[in-house]
Amino acid sequence: MNQTDIQRQIELLRRRIDKELYLQFQAREPRMLYEPMVYLFEAGGKRIRPLLLILACQSVGGNLEECIHAALAIEILHTFTLVHDDIMDHDDVRRGRPTVHKKWDESTAILVGDGLVTIAYQVLLKTEHPHLKRIIQIFTDGLLVLCVGQALDKMFELQDTISMDAYEDMIEKKTTKLIEVACEIGAILGNGSEKEQLALKRYAHCLGKAFQIQDDLMDIFSEEKVSGKPMGSDLIEKKKTYPTIHFLNHSATSVKREFQTLWRKKDFGKKEILCIRELFIQESTYESTQQVIKELIAQALEHLSELKQGDARESLRRLTLMIRDRIS
């Protein structure tokens, strides 16, 4: 397939995912619980995790119908994490629209998140496969690891300094794990060999790290219409992200003081965010972070090359490059 055909295939899969997600919540009652869920999925999204699961399955010889319920489950679980993350991070905008706790209230948002976890399992259990127990175990273990990652992220907000190793451990749990789960389950459902499953898991690990570091960069350098969130929301919440840690580890003392003065201002806003953005460019943090993302994507593609050549592998490669380029 050429590039246009691949992009068309990815878009068709995304539409199928959206359609199937809608069907999971159609005509459910009471409205207090399910209307916010419908609202969440109507907002759209990149659907990266279900796409990865489907393409991983297909890349080892599986087909869409064998993995569609698992793909929906991974997206529903991911959506639960967004609802609760928005509450904890005090974010008022997600995908360009008010977050659930902002449009309704926190109690509703917590209940919606809890409901989404349960529905994710309901949908996953529709999957038919000899290794369903193992798949459920991977899904469950992944959810717990994700919660640990979120806890670490919140703990870091209270600490003045965080090492890069500690940061990487946190994102491997908070972000990378769910992407690994998606690819690992896809490989199992496609009846991939142990070698193929390992290659896809390693691919997902590199991609997940790149994805989170890129999100950190987009928070500072992308406008809301690109990231779907207000610019600098991580800075406002005093989150320890890759650019911030890199900057504090590699900048001169005087420049660090300038950053800290800006960061600690009570009326921290867009002006301060733009000043910090310039400091990150000046001290090569932006350039260095971009380079790390490119290196991780290159490593991911190397692992992908271990799979047999085919349309699904090429679609995975193309999706990976689309992820790499989303900041521009």
C-alpha atoms as one frame of an Amber mdcrd trajectory, in Angstrom:
protein
   0.000   0.000   0.000   1.112   3.541  -0.657   1.048   6.298   1.953  -2.390
   7.567   0.918  -3.887   4.071   1.192  -2.361   3.616   4.649  -3.733   6.929
   5.891  -7.150   5.993   4.489  -7.014   2.613   6.243  -6.083   4.213   9.571
  -8.926   6.710   9.193 -11.406   3.904   8.394 -10.279   2.022  11.506 -10.665
   5.182  13.584 -14.226   5.616  12.291 -15.038   1.989  13.093 -13.719   2.486
  16.627 -15.809   5.643  17.058 -18.937   3.889  15.775 -18.449   0.884  18.059
 -17.750   3.111  21.060 -21.028   4.947  20.470 -22.894   1.631  20.367 -21.527
   0.685  23.808 -23.306   3.676  25.394 -26.414   3.910  23.222 -29.714   4.151
  25.154 -28.150   3.456  28.566 -29.851   4.868  31.652 -29.696   6.866  33.911
 -28.673   9.929  31.947 -26.776  11.363  34.933 -24.213   8.563  34.537 -24.202
   7.898  30.796 -24.697  11.343  29.265 -21.196  12.462  30.369 -19.761   9.239
  28.908 -21.371   9.930  25.538 -20.082  13.504  25.798 -16.540  12.191  26.271
 -16.575   9.982  23.191 -18.365  12.586  21.062 -15.338  14.813  21.619 -13.378
  12.458  19.377  -9.727  11.746  19.905  -6.705  10.235  18.225  -7.696   6.678
  19.295  -4.010   5.786  19.291  -4.250   2.910  21.789  -7.061   0.983  20.062
  -5.415   1.594  16.693  -2.161   0.181  18.041  -3.957  -2.871  19.419  -5.722
  -3.569  16.124  -2.642  -3.038  13.982  -0.507  -5.128  16.349  -3.037  -7.944
  16.003  -3.112  -7.641  12.218   0.682  -7.382  11.950   1.048 -10.941  13.292
  -1.731 -12.424  11.189  -4.895 -11.627  13.154  -7.999  -9.818  11.955 -10.127
  -6.905  13.105 -13.096  -8.914  14.383 -10.841 -10.938  16.690  -9.605  -7.845
  18.507 -12.254  -5.116  18.165 -13.699  -5.589  21.674 -10.246  -5.480  23.278
  -9.493  -2.324  21.278 -12.682  -0.674  22.537 -11.892  -1.751  26.100  -8.435
  -0.161  25.990  -9.914   3.142  24.765 -12.639   3.108  27.414 -10.020   2.437
  30.094  -7.844   5.248  28.735 -10.842   7.606  28.831 -11.389   6.741  32.505
  -7.813   7.844  33.242  -8.415  11.175  31.489 -11.537  11.905  33.553  -9.780
  11.277  36.866  -6.530  12.949  35.744  -8.474  16.114  34.899  -9.942  16.198
  38.401  -6.550  15.695  40.067  -4.773  18.170  37.775  -7.571  20.780  37.979
  -7.782  20.879  34.172 -10.869  22.645  32.824 -10.389  21.803  29.131  -9.859
  18.484  27.354  -9.903  18.070  23.567 -11.029  21.667  23.259 -14.132  21.211
  25.445 -14.931  21.597  29.151 -13.838  18.580  31.189 -16.528  16.413  32.808
 -15.974  17.786  36.307 -16.210  21.309  34.907 -19.341  20.743  32.786 -21.062
  18.715  35.516 -19.306  18.404  38.890 -16.554  16.407  40.592 -18.894  13.813
  42.096 -20.366  13.057  38.688 -16.897  12.870  37.121 -15.660  10.397  39.755
 -18.732   8.216  39.232 -18.326   8.393  35.450 -14.689   7.314  35.756 -15.654
   4.375  37.967 -18.360   3.371  35.501 -15.962   3.514  32.576 -13.556   1.064
  34.255 -16.407  -1.394  34.769 -17.658  -1.037  31.198 -14.120  -1.520  29.901
 -14.098  -4.951  31.560 -17.606  -5.754  30.286 -16.491  -5.041  26.733 -13.176
  -6.884  27.102 -15.043  -9.993  28.289 -16.835 -10.140  24.924 -13.489 -11.156
  23.420 -13.246 -14.818  22.452  -9.763 -16.311  22.669  -8.127 -19.344  24.343
  -5.834 -16.989  26.299  -8.562 -14.638  27.526  -7.553 -15.162  31.176  -3.997
 -14.035  30.366  -5.358 -11.032  28.449  -7.528  -9.989  31.415  -4.507 -10.371
  33.712  -2.380  -8.121  31.466  -5.221  -5.576  31.325  -5.661  -5.630  35.131
  -1.963  -5.472  35.943  -1.619  -2.593  33.489  -4.379  -0.646  35.235  -2.697
  -1.021  38.621   0.712   0.025  37.252  -0.954   3.038  35.667  -2.403   4.047
  39.046   1.061   3.765  40.613   2.420   6.039  37.876  -0.270   8.619  38.538
   0.498   8.489  42.270   4.198   9.109  41.557   3.282  12.037  39.303   1.273
  13.628  42.113   4.056  12.983  44.652   6.581  14.710  42.402   4.553  17.942
  42.533   5.499  18.241  46.221   9.227  17.692  45.666  11.622  20.465  44.676
  13.864  18.293  42.512  13.308  15.059  40.605  15.984  13.005  38.852  15.559
  12.072  35.219  15.635   8.396  36.227  12.717   8.942  38.612  10.807  10.803
  35.908  11.365   8.005  33.376  10.213   5.406  35.893   7.044   7.421  36.443
   6.147   7.816  32.740   6.888   4.149  32.075   4.114   3.408  34.560   1.709
   6.260  33.872   1.791   6.402  30.063   3.983   3.723  28.524   2.313   0.809
  30.313  -1.108   1.235  28.693   0.470   1.469  25.237   2.445  -1.705  26.017
  -0.762  -3.406  27.164  -2.482  -2.452  23.901   0.271  -3.914  21.726   0.803
  -7.003  23.881  -2.901  -7.887  23.892  -3.085  -7.244  20.147  -0.162  -9.596
  19.541  -1.770 -12.333  21.675  -5.146 -11.992  19.937  -3.388 -12.252  16.576
  -1.700 -15.465  17.794   1.743 -13.957  17.329   4.835 -15.930  18.245   6.754
 -15.177  21.450   9.334 -13.344  19.327   6.634 -11.218  17.673   4.964 -10.452
  21.007   8.287  -9.357  22.500   9.112  -7.184  19.473   5.749  -5.425  19.729
   6.099  -4.937  23.481   9.550  -3.380  23.035   8.210  -1.237  20.190   5.388
  -0.028  22.449   7.800   0.731  25.297   9.873   3.092  23.145   6.800   4.622
  21.537   5.119   5.194  24.910   8.118   7.043  26.312   8.364   9.178  23.179
   4.635   9.897  23.351   4.754  11.188  26.948   7.896  13.275  26.462   6.283
  14.752  23.368   3.138  15.538  25.398   5.356  17.332  27.928   6.862  19.421
  25.144   3.499  20.145  23.539   2.176  21.457  26.853   4.657  24.325  26.623
   5.156  24.817  22.894   1.780  24.017  21.298  -1.361  26.109  21.308  -4.604
  24.744  22.755  -6.009  23.968  19.275  -3.143  21.472  18.763  -2.831  19.912
  22.243  -6.515  20.172  23.242  -5.480  21.651  26.613  -4.565  25.175  27.751
  -0.927  26.026  27.025   1.357  25.514  30.005  -1.114  23.581  32.169   1.715
  21.333  33.449   3.754  24.393  34.414   0.751  25.882  36.209   0.296  22.635
  38.180   4.068  22.584  38.932   4.472  19.187  37.282   7.988  17.806  36.851
   8.122  17.069  33.120  10.980  16.126  30.812  11.687  19.705  29.591  11.607
  21.115  33.129  13.927  18.441  34.536  16.310  18.735  31.576  16.405  22.511
  31.947  17.141  22.396  35.678  19.861  19.786  35.138  21.669  21.573  32.305
  21.244  25.321  32.787  23.503  27.854  34.452  22.625  28.829  38.026  21.605
  32.362  37.053  19.196  31.083  34.399  17.722  28.567  36.842  17.080  31.417
  39.275  15.259  33.329  36.544  13.096  30.257  35.873  12.335  29.725  39.570
  11.348  33.381  39.995   8.856  33.032  37.137   7.574  29.621  38.260   6.886
  30.712  41.838   4.869  33.815  40.959   1.393  33.746  42.470  -0.137  35.292
  39.347   1.557  32.752  37.050   0.002  33.036  33.589   0.583  33.208  29.853
   3.272  35.895  30.107   5.353  33.728  32.447   4.761  30.624  30.307   6.049
  32.442  27.219   9.118  33.616  29.141   9.854  30.056  30.274   9.363  28.869
  26.700  12.094  31.284  25.598  14.417  30.090  28.364  13.926  26.489  27.231
  14.825  27.457  23.660  17.798  29.544  24.809  19.227  26.704  26.920  18.666
  24.075  24.170  16.062  22.199  26.211  13.570  22.327  23.342  16.119  21.015
  20.852  17.400  18.295  23.206  13.891  17.103  24.020  13.017  16.896  20.338
  16.156  14.841  19.766  15.247  12.367  22.516  11.800  11.927  20.966  13.334
  11.229  17.551  15.766   8.699  19.032  12.991   6.840  20.864  10.856   6.749
  17.713  13.835   5.388  15.759  14.276   2.647  18.383  10.573   1.827  18.193
  10.802   1.451  14.421  13.817  -0.845  14.783  11.770  -3.214  16.947   8.922
  -2.997  14.435  11.260  -4.111  11.657  11.592  -7.469  13.435   8.042  -8.330
  12.288   7.242  -9.818   8.913   6.782  -7.240   6.204   3.160  -6.537   5.390
   0.407  -3.929   5.176  -0.319  -3.927   8.928   3.346  -3.470   9.831   3.568
  -0.616   7.345   0.433   0.930   8.858   2.033   0.698  12.308   5.142   2.376
  10.950   3.075   5.161   9.392   1.044   5.669  12.584   4.323   5.926  14.523
   5.579   8.658  12.197   2.247  10.494  12.510   2.681  10.441  16.300   6.249
  11.729  15.954   5.105  14.645  13.805   2.031  15.725  15.791   3.761  18.626
  17.565   4.324  20.507  14.328
